[in-house]
Amino acid sequence: MRNRRCIAVLIAISILLTGCGQAKDNITEVTTTEIATTEKKVVNKLQIGKIQEICELVTLKCQYHNVAKSVKEPGTGIAHLGEKERVFWIEYVGEAEISFRAGEIRMEQDGTDVTVWLPRPQVTCHVLHDRWNDDSYVMSTDQVIQKNPITAEDQTKAIGEAERLMKEKIENNSSLLMTAKEQAKDIIEEYIVEMGKIDGVTYNITWKE
């Protein structure tokens, strides 16, 4: 009887030990899976719309204080006989903006590798009309009899020409255009880096034009 009881006790202990071993293995396996899931980094898709929205706000502004020179030729025909050429100058303050067309910005993403294409900056210029008045004009003297007056239309043409020349000057200023590009890149890169911090990843950015 004692032998049988000993054998029964040994079998019971053996079953308990076997059960504990299986439970331990299961716990180890689940823990490993949980760690693997925690270490896996999710890479979200960056939003090109957000980058385009940012670039709409990226504008480099600069002001120019200049003098526009214009010449009014004598009129043609008998009615204009004796008229002389008139020269006049307009002292003005002009404002120029360098920005990017948001719809032309492209982006491709392959995991953590991001390529961004920046278009050529666009330049817009205008004369600040609230910064000049009648005292801003300097005109050559007119004839006493056969006059060739400077009209409002002549002044408008002179301002239009000043804006054209100002735009041409900025478009040929490589240093100013480069400053605008670098400013755009810095702001876009800041957005991508911040998104990377949220995702827990580091994005590699390549710039193309």
Backbone as CSV, one residue per row, in Angstrom:
resi,resn,N_x,N_y,N_z,CA_x,CA_y,CA_z,C_x,C_y,C_z
1,MET,0.837,-1.198,0.000,0.000,0.000,0.000,0.875,1.252,0.000
2,ARG,1.924,1.232,0.865,2.817,2.383,0.933,3.471,2.656,-0.429
3,ASN,3.879,1.526,-1.092,4.515,1.692,-2.408,3.548,2.335,-3.398
4,ARG,2.288,1.871,-3.353,1.309,2.440,-4.291,1.076,3.925,-4.027
5,ARG,1.020,4.264,-2.710,0.825,5.682,-2.379,2.015,6.523,-2.845
6,CYS,3.191,6.022,-2.702,4.393,6.752,-3.149,4.374,6.976,-4.650
7,ILE,3.978,5.891,-5.342,3.924,6.000,-6.812,2.897,7.044,-7.224
8,ALA,1.708,7.039,-6.539,0.652,8.011,-6.854,1.122,9.436,-6.590
9,VAL,1.833,9.653,-5.505,2.341,10.975,-5.167,3.351,11.445,-6.208
10,LEU,4.238,10.536,-6.620,5.246,10.879,-7.631,4.594,11.265,-8.951
11,ILE,3.544,10.514,-9.329,2.837,10.823,-10.589,2.200,12.199,-10.503
12,ALA,1.584,12.519,-9.350,0.936,13.821,-9.161,1.951,14.948,-9.249
13,ILE,3.116,14.766,-8.603,4.178,15.795,-8.658,4.672,15.981,-10.070
14,SER,4.808,14.849,-10.784,5.274,14.897,-12.170,4.317,15.694,-13.038
15,ILE,2.993,15.470,-12.842,1.981,16.195,-13.628,2.045,17.680,-13.332
16,LEU,2.189,18.035,-12.045,2.251,19.451,-11.649,3.460,20.141,-12.250
17,LEU,4.601,19.465,-12.189,5.828,20.048,-12.755,5.714,20.246,-14.257
18,THR,5.104,19.238,-14.916,4.927,19.343,-16.372,4.039,20.525,-16.725
19,GLY,2.956,20.713,-15.985,2.033,21.834,-16.214,2.721,23.159,-15.996
20,CYS,3.543,23.265,-14.943,4.259,24.511,-14.678,5.232,24.839,-15.791
21,GLY,5.890,23.822,-16.307,6.858,24.025,-17.401,6.168,24.572,-18.634
22,GLN,4.989,24.033,-18.977,4.253,24.504,-20.149,3.795,25.943,-19.958
23,ALA,3.303,26.272,-18.762,2.843,27.633,-18.482,3.997,28.631,-18.610
24,LYS,5.174,28.250,-18.114,6.349,29.111,-18.188,6.734,29.366,-19.636
25,ASP,6.692,28.296,-20.472,7.029,28.457,-21.885,6.060,29.412,-22.571
26,ASN,4.779,29.287,-22.252,3.772,30.148,-22.875,3.992,31.598,-22.499
27,ILE,4.300,31.889,-21.255,4.544,33.248,-20.786,5.743,33.846,-21.503
28,THR,6.816,33.053,-21.642,8.024,33.527,-22.325,7.717,33.881,-23.775
29,GLU,6.921,33.075,-24.437,6.598,33.283,-25.851,5.775,34.557,-26.040
30,VAL,4.801,34.782,-25.173,3.969,35.976,-25.266,4.793,37.231,-25.016
31,THR,5.681,37.182,-24.036,6.531,38.330,-23.707,7.415,38.703,-24.890
32,THR,7.973,37.709,-25.547,8.823,37.943,-26.711,8.037,38.605,-27.828
33,THR,6.819,38.139,-28.056,5.973,38.720,-29.101,5.647,40.162,-28.792
34,GLU,5.338,40.458,-27.540,5.014,41.817,-27.141,6.203,42.753,-27.343
35,ILE,7.401,42.298,-27.026,8.613,43.111,-27.203,8.835,43.399,-28.679
36,ALA,8.654,42.375,-29.510,8.853,42.548,-30.944,7.872,43.565,-31.501
37,THR,6.624,43.508,-31.018,5.614,44.459,-31.486,5.957,45.873,-31.054
38,THR,6.472,46.020,-29.845,6.833,47.332,-29.320,7.982,47.949,-30.100
39,GLU,8.949,47.129,-30.516,10.136,47.639,-31.203,9.869,47.961,-32.669
40,LYS,8.787,47.436,-33.237,8.475,47.690,-34.646,8.015,49.133,-34.823
41,LYS,8.634,49.903,-35.753,8.324,51.305,-35.940,7.407,51.471,-37.142
42,VAL,6.313,52.155,-36.926,5.344,52.372,-37.986,5.713,53.648,-38.742
43,VAL,5.830,53.543,-40.072,6.156,54.696,-40.908,4.883,55.157,-41.598
44,ASN,4.384,56.314,-41.196,3.157,56.842,-41.776,3.450,57.578,-43.079
45,LYS,2.421,57.713,-43.890,2.548,58.420,-45.156,2.491,59.921,-44.900
46,LEU,3.531,60.635,-45.355,3.539,62.090,-45.208,2.518,62.715,-46.149
47,GLN,1.953,63.815,-45.743,0.903,64.458,-46.519,1.474,65.562,-47.409
48,ILE,1.400,65.375,-48.737,1.888,66.384,-49.670,1.052,67.654,-49.552
49,GLY,-0.230,67.481,-49.215,-1.100,68.643,-49.054,-0.619,69.564,-47.956
50,LYS,-0.092,68.973,-46.887,0.411,69.779,-45.778,1.645,70.560,-46.213
51,ILE,2.516,69.906,-46.986,3.723,70.571,-47.477,3.354,71.712,-48.428
52,GLN,2.356,71.480,-49.287,1.916,72.534,-50.204,1.327,73.710,-49.434
53,GLU,0.596,73.388,-48.365,0.018,74.449,-47.535,1.113,75.279,-46.876
54,ILE,2.164,74.597,-46.425,3.288,75.307,-45.795,3.939,76.246,-46.798
55,CYS,4.157,75.755,-48.026,4.874,76.546,-49.017,4.075,77.756,-49.484
56,GLU,2.741,77.691,-49.371,1.948,78.854,-49.704,2.238,79.996,-48.729
57,LEU,2.697,79.630,-47.537,2.996,80.633,-46.526,4.454,81.083,-46.576
58,VAL,5.259,80.354,-47.342,6.678,80.688,-47.424,6.866,81.787,-48.468
59,THR,7.001,83.013,-48.020,7.177,84.139,-48.926,8.289,85.037,-48.395
60,LEU,9.232,85.289,-49.265,10.314,86.205,-48.920,9.960,87.575,-49.476
61,LYS,9.846,88.563,-48.599,9.476,89.901,-49.031,10.669,90.845,-48.906
62,CYS,10.769,91.749,-49.858,11.822,92.759,-49.782,11.307,94.041,-50.418
63,GLN,11.842,95.162,-49.983,11.409,96.458,-50.493,12.535,97.147,-51.257
64,TYR,12.129,97.881,-52.277,13.077,98.638,-53.092,12.667,100.108,-53.094
65,HIS,13.632,100.964,-52.869,13.412,102.412,-52.968,14.159,102.863,-54.209
66,ASN,13.411,103.311,-55.218,14.062,103.574,-56.491,13.400,104.765,-57.185
67,VAL,13.942,105.122,-58.344,13.394,106.199,-59.165,13.113,105.655,-60.554
68,ALA,11.867,105.827,-61.017,11.492,105.377,-62.357,11.583,106.566,-63.316
69,LYS,12.308,106.353,-64.393,12.444,107.407,-65.401,11.590,107.043,-66.609
70,SER,10.905,108.048,-67.136,10.073,107.804,-68.307,10.193,108.988,-69.270
71,VAL,9.936,108.707,-70.523,10.024,109.739,-71.565,8.710,109.757,-72.340
72,LYS,8.142,110.942,-72.470,6.943,111.089,-73.300,7.332,111.757,-74.607
73,GLU,7.165,111.023,-75.683,7.545,111.533,-77.005,6.514,112.565,-77.480
74,PRO,6.937,113.451,-78.367,5.983,114.401,-78.958,4.928,113.649,-79.767
75,GLY,3.729,114.190,-79.832,2.681,113.570,-80.622,2.951,113.709,-82.109
76,THR,2.221,112.976,-82.914,2.398,113.038,-84.368,1.211,113.775,-84.996
77,GLY,1.466,114.366,-86.124,0.400,115.076,-86.823,0.519,116.583,-86.664
78,ILE,-0.270,117.311,-87.448,-0.208,118.774,-87.465,-0.538,119.360,-86.095
79,ALA,-1.480,118.727,-85.383,-1.911,119.257,-84.091,-0.800,119.239,-83.051
80,HIS,0.232,118.432,-83.297,1.311,118.294,-82.311,2.612,118.965,-82.759
81,LEU,2.533,119.751,-83.801,3.735,120.461,-84.271,4.251,121.388,-83.171
82,GLY,5.538,121.352,-82.925,6.139,122.213,-81.925,6.236,121.578,-80.550
83,GLU,5.611,120.435,-80.382,5.725,119.750,-79.096,7.145,119.227,-78.915
84,LYS,7.588,119.156,-77.683,8.921,118.609,-77.428,8.835,117.409,-76.492
85,GLU,9.906,116.675,-76.526,9.997,115.487,-75.671,9.986,115.902,-74.197
86,ARG,9.215,115.177,-73.391,9.168,115.447,-71.951,9.761,114.251,-71.192
87,VAL,10.623,114.552,-70.238,11.209,113.522,-69.378,10.694,113.741,-67.964
88,PHE,10.309,112.651,-67.292,9.888,112.804,-65.903,10.331,111.582,-65.090
89,TRP,10.497,111.813,-63.805,10.946,110.780,-62.886,9.923,110.620,-61.760
90,ILE,9.782,109.397,-61.273,8.904,109.139,-60.131,9.711,108.404,-59.068
91,GLU,9.810,108.999,-57.915,10.473,108.339,-56.789,9.443,107.426,-56.120
92,TYR,9.772,106.158,-55.968,8.780,105.213,-55.458,9.412,104.184,-54.518
93,VAL,8.541,103.515,-53.767,8.930,102.362,-52.938,8.189,101.149,-53.492
94,GLY,8.932,100.136,-53.862,8.330,98.928,-54.417,8.515,97.740,-53.490
95,GLU,7.564,96.825,-53.513,7.638,95.610,-52.698,7.640,94.389,-53.612
96,ALA,8.555,93.480,-53.348,8.664,92.252,-54.142,8.455,91.041,-53.239
97,GLU,7.779,90.034,-53.766,7.536,88.794,-53.034,8.066,87.621,-53.856
98,ILE,8.784,86.735,-53.176,9.288,85.521,-53.815,8.615,84.334,-53.129
99,SER,7.875,83.561,-53.890,7.132,82.446,-53.306,7.166,81.252,-54.258
100,PHE,6.374,80.221,-53.932,6.361,78.986,-54.726,4.921,78.599,-55.051
101,ARG,4.705,78.143,-56.252,3.379,77.640,-56.621,3.169,76.292,-55.943
102,ALA,2.246,76.268,-54.992,2.054,75.071,-54.162,1.724,73.836,-54.998
103,GLY,0.910,74.023,-56.036,0.494,72.877,-56.849,1.628,72.239,-57.632
104,GLU,2.759,72.947,-57.772,3.880,72.410,-58.541,4.898,71.677,-57.664
105,ILE,4.674,71.665,-56.352,5.572,70.951,-55.447,5.209,69.470,-55.459
106,ARG,6.204,68.612,-55.647,5.966,67.159,-55.679,6.767,66.468,-54.588
107,MET,6.255,65.314,-54.155,6.955,64.538,-53.126,6.734,63.056,-53.376
108,GLU,7.788,62.274,-53.193,7.708,60.817,-53.255,8.289,60.248,-51.973
109,GLN,7.650,59.192,-51.459,8.102,58.593,-50.210,8.245,57.087,-50.378
110,ASP,9.396,56.584,-50.002,9.659,55.148,-49.997,10.140,54.789,-48.593
111,GLY,9.193,54.434,-47.730,9.551,54.173,-46.339,10.007,55.452,-45.666
112,THR,11.239,55.457,-45.208,11.785,56.654,-44.553,12.575,57.538,-45.521
113,ASP,12.631,57.175,-46.796,13.310,57.987,-47.810,12.287,58.909,-48.476
114,VAL,12.514,60.192,-48.380,11.581,61.187,-48.914,12.297,62.071,-49.924
115,THR,11.710,62.218,-51.125,12.258,63.099,-52.157,11.260,64.215,-52.406
116,VAL,11.745,65.458,-52.351,10.888,66.629,-52.550,11.406,67.435,-53.731
117,TRP,10.498,67.771,-54.658,10.840,68.608,-55.807,10.301,70.011,-55.575
118,LEU,11.189,71.008,-55.609,10.778,72.410,-55.484,10.748,73.048,-56.871
119,PRO,9.655,73.756,-57.217,9.624,74.447,-58.509,10.463,75.720,-58.450
120,ARG,10.612,76.356,-59.577,11.319,77.638,-59.615,10.475,78.680,-58.875
121,PRO,11.100,79.511,-58.051,10.335,80.530,-57.326,9.658,81.501,-58.280
122,GLN,8.489,81.980,-57.887,7.806,82.995,-58.685,7.976,84.354,-58.008
123,VAL,8.109,85.372,-58.820,8.362,86.725,-58.312,7.200,87.626,-58.706
124,THR,6.658,88.340,-57.730,5.625,89.344,-57.997,6.089,90.672,-57.388
125,CYS,5.863,91.739,-58.130,6.307,93.067,-57.683,5.187,94.084,-57.858
126,HIS,5.141,95.043,-56.988,4.198,96.148,-57.136,4.720,97.375,-56.401
127,VAL,4.357,98.506,-56.938,4.726,99.784,-56.327,3.705,100.099,-55.241
128,LEU,4.187,100.529,-54.084,3.297,100.886,-52.983,2.733,102.278,-53.238
129,HIS,1.494,102.322,-53.686,0.902,103.602,-54.096,0.682,104.551,-52.927
130,ASP,0.595,104.005,-51.723,0.401,104.889,-50.571,1.708,105.525,-50.109
131,ARG,2.804,105.206,-50.817,4.106,105.745,-50.424,4.600,106.838,-51.373
132,TRP,3.773,107.254,-52.338,4.187,108.341,-53.209,3.012,109.268,-53.488
133,ASN,3.325,110.508,-53.814,2.312,111.531,-54.069,2.845,112.489,-55.128
134,ASP,2.200,113.646,-55.244,2.619,114.605,-56.282,4.055,115.070,-56.095
135,ASP,4.508,115.089,-54.853,5.884,115.516,-54.586,6.916,114.481,-55.037
136,SER,6.452,113.288,-55.365,7.364,112.224,-55.801,7.752,112.380,-57.267
137,TYR,7.097,113.310,-57.985,7.365,113.503,-59.409,8.363,114.644,-59.652
138,VAL,9.234,114.426,-60.600,10.129,115.473,-61.099,9.978,115.485,-62.618
139,MET,9.607,116.633,-63.179,9.339,116.695,-64.617,10.166,117.789,-65.276
140,SER,10.525,117.542,-66.518,11.200,118.591,-67.288,10.173,119.657,-67.663
141,THR,10.662,120.869,-67.926,9.750,121.975,-68.237,9.045,121.752,-69.575
142,ASP,7.833,122.272,-69.658,7.031,122.124,-70.876,7.104,123.418,-71.693
143,GLN,6.622,123.355,-72.916,6.547,124.539,-73.771,5.500,125.509,-73.220
144,VAL,5.700,126.743,-73.531,4.734,127.754,-73.093,3.470,127.687,-73.937
145,ILE,3.652,127.485,-75.232,2.501,127.484,-76.145,2.083,126.058,-76.518
146,GLN,2.965,125.341,-77.216,2.613,123.986,-77.676,3.020,122.982,-76.603
147,LYS,2.095,122.726,-75.693,2.414,121.893,-74.545,2.310,120.399,-74.862
148,ASN,3.078,119.629,-74.102,3.020,118.153,-74.173,2.868,117.648,-72.730
149,PRO,1.673,117.785,-72.161,1.478,117.518,-70.721,1.680,116.047,-70.352
150,ILE,2.139,115.835,-69.120,2.256,114.489,-68.570,0.903,114.128,-67.956
151,THR,0.265,113.117,-68.487,-1.078,112.737,-68.048,-1.022,111.597,-67.024
152,ALA,-2.193,111.281,-66.455,-2.295,110.159,-65.509,-1.954,108.848,-66.206
153,GLU,-2.301,108.755,-67.473,-1.968,107.544,-68.238,-0.457,107.388,-68.378
154,ASP,0.236,108.501,-68.605,1.692,108.464,-68.703,2.312,108.000,-67.389
155,GLN,1.759,108.473,-66.290,2.261,108.089,-64.972,2.027,106.596,-64.710
156,THR,0.857,106.103,-65.110,0.540,104.684,-64.927,1.506,103.804,-65.715
157,LYS,1.810,104.236,-66.938,2.761,103.487,-67.760,4.142,103.464,-67.104
158,ALA,4.536,104.608,-66.539,5.848,104.697,-65.891,5.922,103.749,-64.692
159,ILE,4.849,103.668,-63.911,4.812,102.771,-62.758,4.858,101.316,-63.216
160,GLY,4.115,100.998,-64.282,4.129,99.634,-64.822,5.513,99.219,-65.274
161,GLU,6.219,100.154,-65.905,7.585,99.871,-66.350,8.515,99.689,-65.157
162,ALA,8.283,100.477,-64.088,9.101,100.334,-62.879,8.908,98.952,-62.260
163,GLU,7.677,98.472,-62.243,7.395,97.135,-61.684,8.038,96.045,-62.539
164,ARG,8.015,96.231,-63.849,8.626,95.246,-64.752,10.131,95.158,-64.536
165,LEU,10.769,96.316,-64.425,12.214,96.338,-64.227,12.604,95.781,-62.858
166,MET,11.772,96.058,-61.850,12.040,95.544,-60.518,11.965,94.009,-60.520
167,LYS,10.952,93.453,-61.179,10.807,91.998,-61.266,11.988,91.376,-62.014
168,GLU,12.379,91.996,-63.109,13.505,91.495,-63.903,14.792,91.476,-63.079
169,LYS,14.972,92.514,-62.284,16.170,92.609,-61.448,16.209,91.487,-60.408
170,ILE,15.068,91.200,-59.788,15.016,90.166,-58.753,15.191,88.777,-59.364
171,GLU,14.562,88.543,-60.516,14.672,87.242,-61.174,16.107,86.929,-61.577
172,ASN,16.915,87.964,-61.749,18.326,87.768,-62.097,19.242,87.817,-60.878
173,ASN,18.640,87.932,-59.704,19.421,87.974,-58.462,19.472,86.561,-57.872
174,SER,20.486,85.792,-58.236,20.583,84.396,-57.813,20.691,84.258,-56.299
175,SER,21.319,85.211,-55.651,21.483,85.154,-54.206,20.138,85.265,-53.494
176,LEU,19.301,86.180,-53.970,17.989,86.383,-53.367,17.095,85.163,-53.598
177,LEU,17.142,84.606,-54.795,16.341,83.412,-55.095,16.794,82.223,-54.254
178,MET,18.103,82.101,-54.056,18.632,81.003,-53.244,18.168,81.141,-51.794
179,THR,18.121,82.357,-51.288,17.648,82.585,-49.923,16.205,82.118,-49.769
180,ALA,15.382,82.414,-50.780,13.976,81.987,-50.739,13.865,80.464,-50.756
181,LYS,14.692,79.806,-51.582,14.669,78.340,-51.651,15.073,77.712,-50.324
182,GLU,16.144,78.230,-49.748,16.633,77.669,-48.483,15.607,77.860,-47.371
183,GLN,14.899,78.973,-47.393,13.865,79.210,-46.394,12.735,78.197,-46.553
184,ALA,12.352,77.929,-47.797,11.307,76.939,-48.053,11.751,75.547,-47.603
185,LYS,12.984,75.188,-47.917,13.508,73.876,-47.530,13.535,73.714,-46.014
186,ASP,13.962,74.753,-45.315,14.043,74.676,-43.850,12.677,74.411,-43.229
187,ILE,11.650,75.092,-43.739,10.314,74.937,-43.158,9.733,73.567,-43.496
188,ILE,9.937,73.097,-44.733,9.443,71.762,-45.113,10.168,70.687,-44.310
189,GLU,11.480,70.835,-44.179,12.264,69.851,-43.425,11.827,69.812,-41.957
190,GLU,11.522,70.962,-41.412,11.070,71.007,-40.016,9.779,70.208,-39.836
191,TYR,8.869,70.324,-40.806,7.622,69.563,-40.751,7.894,68.059,-40.828
192,ILE,8.758,67.642,-41.747,9.059,66.216,-41.914,9.741,65.649,-40.681
193,VAL,10.670,66.418,-40.112,11.371,65.971,-38.900,10.392,65.808,-37.734
194,GLU,9.465,66.755,-37.589,8.487,66.671,-36.505,7.575,65.455,-36.676
195,MET,7.203,65.158,-37.929,6.393,63.963,-38.191,7.182,62.710,-37.846
196,GLY,8.498,62.745,-38.109,9.348,61.613,-37.771,9.405,61.378,-36.273
197,LYS,9.432,62.465,-35.501,9.451,62.320,-34.044,8.175,61.656,-33.546
198,ILE,7.053,61.996,-34.166,5.777,61.378,-33.786,5.786,59.890,-34.107
199,ASP,6.337,59.540,-35.286,6.383,58.140,-35.716,7.524,57.362,-35.065
200,GLY,8.488,58.078,-34.488,9.649,57.412,-33.907,10.641,56.952,-34.944
201,VAL,10.698,57.650,-36.084,11.624,57.285,-37.157,12.382,58.531,-37.610
202,THR,13.454,58.300,-38.366,14.232,59.397,-38.936,14.097,59.352,-40.450
203,TYR,13.597,60.435,-41.035,13.411,60.487,-42.479,14.665,61.030,-43.155
204,ASN,14.997,60.449,-44.302,16.121,60.910,-45.117,15.552,61.730,-46.279
205,ILE,15.910,63.001,-46.321,15.306,63.910,-47.318,16.290,64.193,-48.445
206,THR,15.793,64.063,-49.670,16.565,64.405,-50.862,15.818,65.531,-51.591
207,TRP,16.549,66.606,-51.949,15.934,67.759,-52.616,16.248,67.742,-54.103
208,LYS,15.236,68.025,-54.897,15.434,68.126,-56.341,14.659,69.346,-56.841
209,GLU,15.098,69.868,-57.995,14.426,71.031,-58.571,14.024,70.742,-60.002
